[in-house]
C-alpha cells in the first residue's frame, strides 16, 4: 500500500540524514545471521572496553569471558555506578525499563549506537516474521501512561494499540471483527497468553482462515504451546512466530513459522545455558538458565547477565548457544512436586493439555505438599475429582489439592498472565527438573 511505502521511505531517508547507522547495523545483522557468523569480533571489543572503562569489570581477563562473573538484575541495581562506563557518563543515552511485573523492576541505559542496533534488529526480525517496515500491525497489551504511544507515533509506526486490561467477551468480539475487517492488518504482536484467549474465542465462534486478513501472529515474552499454534493455524491460518526478547536487551531469539525451536540472534548476543545450581554449561537437550552477553551496550556493559529465564539447549558452537528449544519460562514461576522435583510453567501447559474446554487455569503451590488449582470454565466438562486424580499422578499421591472455581483470572499490570505461582521455598537448592 502507498502509506506503507511512504513510512518506509521516510524512515530510511531520515536514517540516511542522521548518518545511516540503522541501515549499517541492519546489513551487518542480516549478513551475520544468514551466514551463521558468531560475532566474536564485537565480543572482544566489548570485553576490552568493559575492563578498561568500568570499575566493576576492571580486574577480569578481557581475553577470556569465562573469568567474568554471572550477574543478576539485583546486582546490577546495587552496583550501578561500578558498571557504568566512564566513557558514557554525561553523554546522551536511551533509557530502557521493565515493569517488574514478574520479578524485579529494572532500568538500563543504552548508548545511542546500541539504540540504533536495536532498531535494526527490530526491522530484521520483523521481516523474518513477515512484517515489513511501515506495514500496519496491532499490538495487544496493557497500555498506560508509561508506555502509551501518541497519535503521531501510532501513525508513523502504522500501529493500532489495543488495551487488553479487561480482556472480556466484549473486547474479544471487537478484536474478532477488527481482524476480519479491512483495512487489512499485516501482523499482530502480543503475549502468548493473550493469543490463547483470542484464538479460543475465535474457535468457539466457528471462524475459519478464509474470514481473516492477517499475515502473522508474533508472540513475545511467554511462548505459545504447540496446541495453541495448531489452533491458530486452523482458525486464522496465519504464520505463528515466537519471539524471545526483553526490554533491557532487545531481540535475543526467534522461531520460524509453526516451530518451537528458537534461532539465537548471534549477531547481537552471546547466549549461554548454565546449570541452575552451578555455572557449568548444560548439555544439548538439557534445561538451563539463560545467561546473555549484550554485545552492543557499551554504556552499561551486561556481560554474562542472568535473565531469570529457562530454556533447553538445542545447539551450540564454540561456547555460544545458537539454538534454544521450548523456552520454559522464568525460574520464579517454577513449582515442585511433593518430592522436590522441579516443574516449569511449560510443564504444566503440557500436563493440562487434555483440559481443552477450560477458558483459563492457574496452578499455585502453597507449601511443600499443598496446592491450589484455579479453573475457569470447568463446570459441565470436568469434575474436581478428575482434576485431583490427574494432578496427583504428577505431584505425588500425598499431594493436598484444592480446586477453586473462578469466573476469571486477572492478568498482571503488564498484561501478562501467570500460569503458575509458587509461594513455597524448598529447603535446598538441589531440586531436579521434571
Secondary structure by P-SEA (a helix, b strand, c coil): caaaaaaaaaaaaaaaaacaaaaaaaaaaaaaaaacccaaaaaaaaaaaaaacccccccccccccccbbbbcaaaaaaaccccccccccccbbbbbbbcccccccbbbbbcaaaaaaaaaaaaaaaaaaccccccbbbbbccccccccccaaaaaaacbbbbbcccccaaaaaaaaaaaaccccccbbbbcaaaaaaaaaaaaaaccccccccccbbbbccccccaaaaaaaaaccccbbbbbbbcccccccccccccccbbbccccccbbbbbcccccccccccbbbbbbbbbccccccccccccccbbbbbcccccccccccccccccccccccccccccccaaaaaaaacccccccbbbbbbcccccbbbbbccccccccaaaaaaaaaaccccccbbbbbbbcccccccccccccccccccccccccccc
